[in-house]
Amino acid sequence: MPNKDGTGPQGKGSRTGRGMGRGNRPLGSDICTCPKCKHEVTHERSIPCSKQNCPKCNTPMKGKNCLD
């Protein structure tokens, strides 16, 4: 890396530059929330919140920090 400032070379091939930005994204919600009754359950890995139903009112759940 030039000058050891962390920017790296501005090349066009693979393994050059600053990369694709992987690892800086949030992984998702840790809590699934019912949009109807507001009941919260812990998110189960590999099962999207939208595929789980609320144990109280049987409504499809949403991730707590989801935009839609």
N, CA and C atoms as an extended XYZ file, in Angstrom:
204
Properties=species:S:1:pos:R:3:atomname:S:1:resname:S:1:resid:I:1 pbc="F F F"
N         0.845       -1.179        0.000 N   MET     1
C         0.000        0.000        0.000 CA  MET     1
C         0.886        1.235        0.000 C   MET     1
N         0.612        2.166       -0.860 N   PRO     2
C         1.418        3.369       -0.900 CA  PRO     2
C         1.251        4.187        0.383 C   PRO     2
N         2.325        4.663        0.886 N   ASN     3
C         2.358        5.543        2.068 CA  ASN     3
C         1.711        4.956        3.320 C   ASN     3
N         1.341        3.696        3.289 N   LYS     4
C         0.737        3.017        4.442 CA  LYS     4
C        -0.473        3.758        5.013 C   LYS     4
N        -1.243        4.420        4.130 N   ASP     5
C        -2.410        5.165        4.606 CA  ASP     5
C        -3.712        4.376        4.494 C   ASP     5
N        -3.636        3.123        4.018 N   GLY     6
C        -4.815        2.282        3.970 CA  GLY     6
C        -5.626        2.385        2.697 C   GLY     6
N        -5.247        3.254        1.768 N   THR     7
C        -6.051        3.392        0.560 CA  THR     7
C        -5.725        2.346       -0.475 C   THR     7
N        -4.515        1.882       -0.562 N   GLY     8
C        -4.132        0.843       -1.509 CA  GLY     8
C        -4.018        1.369       -2.925 C   GLY     8
N        -3.591        0.506       -3.831 N   PRO     9
C        -3.426        0.916       -5.221 CA  PRO     9
C        -4.776        1.062       -5.920 C   PRO     9
N        -4.816        1.811       -6.992 N   GLN    10
C        -6.033        2.025       -7.754 CA  GLN    10
C        -6.071        1.130       -8.984 C   GLN    10
N        -5.637       -0.109       -8.875 N   GLY    11
C        -5.577       -1.035       -9.997 CA  GLY    11
C        -6.958       -1.470      -10.457 C   GLY    11
N        -6.977       -2.184      -11.586 N   LYS    12
C        -8.246       -2.628      -12.156 CA  LYS    12
C        -8.471       -4.125      -12.026 C   LYS    12
N        -7.460       -4.860      -11.643 N   GLY    13
C        -7.595       -6.309      -11.532 CA  GLY    13
C        -8.121       -6.724      -10.177 C   GLY    13
N        -8.199       -8.031       -9.992 N   SER    14
C        -8.657       -8.536       -8.699 CA  SER    14
C        -7.579       -8.315       -7.640 C   SER    14
N        -7.993       -8.260       -6.407 N   ARG    15
C        -7.104       -8.054       -5.258 CA  ARG    15
C        -6.354       -6.722       -5.291 C   ARG    15
N        -6.961       -5.726       -5.871 N   THR    16
C        -6.368       -4.391       -5.877 CA  THR    16
C        -7.391       -3.391       -5.361 C   THR    16
N        -6.966       -2.256       -4.950 N   GLY    17
C        -7.878       -1.238       -4.461 CA  GLY    17
C        -8.420       -1.566       -3.087 C   GLY    17
N        -9.578       -1.028       -2.788 N   ARG    18
C       -10.154       -1.164       -1.461 CA  ARG    18
C       -11.149       -2.299       -1.336 C   ARG    18
N       -11.382       -3.056       -2.369 N   GLY    19
C       -12.268       -4.212       -2.269 CA  GLY    19
C       -13.712       -3.868       -2.555 C   GLY    19
N       -14.573       -4.816       -2.268 N   MET    20
C       -15.991       -4.690       -2.580 CA  MET    20
C       -16.811       -4.171       -1.397 C   MET    20
N       -16.196       -3.859       -0.301 N   GLY    21
C       -16.919       -3.337        0.850 CA  GLY    21
C       -17.625       -4.407        1.656 C   GLY    21
N       -17.255       -5.644        1.510 N   ARG    22
C       -17.898       -6.720        2.264 CA  ARG    22
C       -17.527       -6.634        3.734 C   ARG    22
N       -18.440       -7.051        4.556 N   GLY    23
C       -18.176       -7.066        5.990 CA  GLY    23
C       -18.604       -5.795        6.707 C   GLY    23
N       -19.061       -4.806        5.978 N   ASN    24
C       -19.465       -3.548        6.606 CA  ASN    24
C       -20.980       -3.400        6.672 C   ASN    24
N       -21.723       -4.407        6.205 N   ARG    25
C       -23.169       -4.321        6.201 CA  ARG    25
C       -23.739       -4.918        7.474 C   ARG    25
N       -24.867       -4.371        7.952 N   PRO    26
C       -25.516       -5.013        9.087 CA  PRO    26
C       -26.075       -6.364        8.649 C   PRO    26
N       -26.093       -7.325        9.523 N   LEU    27
C       -26.520       -8.670        9.183 CA  LEU    27
C       -28.021       -8.857        9.261 C   LEU    27
N       -28.751       -7.923        9.785 N   GLY    28
C       -30.193       -8.064        9.898 CA  GLY    28
C       -30.630       -7.900       11.335 C   GLY    28
N       -31.876       -8.194       11.546 N   SER    29
C       -32.463       -8.001       12.861 CA  SER    29
C       -32.224       -9.216       13.749 C   SER    29
N       -32.056       -8.985       15.035 N   ASP    30
C       -31.933      -10.061       16.014 CA  ASP    30
C       -33.289      -10.398       16.620 C   ASP    30
N       -34.283       -9.559       16.336 N   ILE    31
C       -35.601       -9.720       16.934 CA  ILE    31
C       -36.660       -9.649       15.838 C   ILE    31
N       -37.614      -10.564       15.877 N   CYS    32
C       -38.770      -10.514       14.983 CA  CYS    32
C       -39.935       -9.929       15.768 C   CYS    32
N       -40.654       -8.994       15.155 N   THR    33
C       -41.749       -8.296       15.820 CA  THR    33
C       -43.041       -8.502       15.035 C   THR    33
N       -44.133       -8.681       15.733 N   CYS    34
C       -45.436       -8.783       15.101 CA  CYS    34
C       -45.956       -7.372       14.827 C   CYS    34
N       -46.306       -7.056       13.568 N   PRO    35
C       -46.802       -5.715       13.272 CA  PRO    35
C       -48.200       -5.459       13.842 C   PRO    35
N       -48.922       -6.523       14.186 N   LYS    36
C       -50.285       -6.372       14.689 CA  LYS    36
C       -50.341       -6.197       16.212 C   LYS    36
N       -49.757       -7.150       16.953 N   CYS    37
C       -49.855       -7.103       18.421 CA  CYS    37
C       -48.558       -6.678       19.105 C   CYS    37
N       -47.477       -6.454       18.319 N   LYS    38
C       -46.170       -5.981       18.816 CA  LYS    38
C       -45.421       -6.994       19.671 C   LYS    38
N       -45.821       -8.269       19.614 N   HIS    39
C       -45.107       -9.321       20.333 CA  HIS    39
C       -43.736       -9.519       19.691 C   HIS    39
N       -42.695       -9.725       20.485 N   GLU    40
C       -41.334       -9.899       19.979 CA  GLU    40
C       -40.808      -11.281       20.333 C   GLU    40
N       -40.101      -11.898       19.362 N   VAL    41
C       -39.440      -13.183       19.592 CA  VAL    41
C       -38.019      -13.070       19.055 C   VAL    41
N       -37.130      -13.913       19.546 N   THR    42
C       -35.748      -13.945       19.080 CA  THR    42
C       -35.712      -14.514       17.670 C   THR    42
N       -34.970      -13.864       16.792 N   HIS    43
C       -34.841      -14.306       15.409 CA  HIS    43
C       -34.056      -15.601       15.347 C   HIS    43
N       -34.589      -16.592       14.634 N   GLU    44
C       -33.903      -17.866       14.442 CA  GLU    44
C       -33.077      -17.773       13.171 C   GLU    44
N       -31.812      -18.116       13.281 N   ARG    45
C       -30.911      -18.053       12.136 CA  ARG    45
C       -31.405      -18.974       11.021 C   ARG    45
N       -31.303      -18.522        9.799 N   SER    46
C       -31.678      -19.214        8.562 CA  SER    46
C       -33.181      -19.222        8.303 C   SER    46
N       -33.994      -18.655        9.201 N   ILE    47
C       -35.431      -18.543        8.959 CA  ILE    47
C       -35.775      -17.052        8.956 C   ILE    47
N       -36.174      -16.500        7.802 N   PRO    48
C       -36.536      -15.083        7.765 CA  PRO    48
C       -37.726      -14.793        8.683 C   PRO    48
N       -37.734      -13.605        9.251 N   CYS    49
C       -38.842      -13.223       10.132 CA  CYS    49
C       -40.175      -13.320        9.405 C   CYS    49
N       -40.192      -12.966        8.116 N   SER    50
C       -41.443      -12.977        7.350 CA  SER    50
C       -41.990      -14.392        7.157 C   SER    50
N       -41.175      -15.417        7.382 N   LYS    51
C       -41.625      -16.802        7.261 CA  LYS    51
C       -42.093      -17.369        8.596 C   LYS    51
N       -41.986      -16.577        9.673 N   GLN    52
C       -42.447      -17.010       10.991 CA  GLN    52
C       -43.764      -16.323       11.300 C   GLN    52
N       -44.663      -17.028       11.963 N   ASN    53
C       -45.924      -16.433       12.389 CA  ASN    53
C       -45.868      -16.123       13.871 C   ASN    53
N       -46.577      -15.079       14.253 N   CYS    54
C       -46.649      -14.671       15.651 CA  CYS    54
C       -47.300      -15.788       16.459 C   CYS    54
N       -46.684      -16.168       17.593 N   PRO    55
C       -47.278      -17.231       18.413 CA  PRO    55
C       -48.581      -16.803       19.097 C   PRO    55
N       -48.839      -15.501       19.177 N   LYS    56
C       -50.058      -15.022       19.839 CA  LYS    56
C       -51.230      -14.843       18.875 C   LYS    56
N       -50.977      -14.214       17.690 N   CYS    57
C       -52.094      -13.887       16.801 CA  CYS    57
C       -51.950      -14.473       15.397 C   CYS    57
N       -50.888      -15.245       15.136 N   ASN    58
C       -50.672      -15.947       13.873 CA  ASN    58
C       -50.455      -15.007       12.670 C   ASN    58
N       -50.007      -13.796       12.909 N   THR    59
C       -49.692      -12.834       11.850 CA  THR    59
C       -48.228      -13.009       11.460 C   THR    59
N       -47.872      -12.890       10.159 N   PRO    60
C       -46.456      -12.966        9.770 CA  PRO    60
C       -45.628      -11.887       10.460 C   PRO    60
N       -44.464      -12.292       10.961 N   MET    61
C       -43.598      -11.385       11.706 CA  MET    61
C       -42.764      -10.529       10.755 C   MET    61
N       -42.133       -9.486       11.311 N   LYS    62
C       -41.192       -8.630       10.583 CA  LYS    62
C       -39.957       -8.447       11.449 C   LYS    62
N       -38.813       -8.176       10.785 N   GLY    63
C       -37.608       -7.848       11.533 CA  GLY    63
C       -37.789       -6.510       12.217 C   GLY    63
N       -37.254       -6.373       13.408 N   LYS    64
C       -37.474       -5.151       14.185 CA  LYS    64
C       -36.926       -3.904       13.490 C   LYS    64
N       -35.784       -4.015       12.790 N   ASN    65
C       -35.189       -2.858       12.154 CA  ASN    65
C       -35.417       -2.832       10.648 C   ASN    65
N       -36.401       -3.583       10.144 N   CYS    66
C       -36.685       -3.605        8.707 CA  CYS    66
C       -37.412       -2.328        8.279 C   CYS    66
N       -37.177       -1.924        7.038 N   LEU    67
C       -37.811       -0.715        6.521 CA  LEU    67
C       -39.196       -0.978        5.950 C   LEU    67
N       -39.469       -2.216        5.521 N   ASP    68
C       -40.781       -2.474        4.920 CA  ASP    68
C       -41.627       -3.397        5.747 C   ASP    68
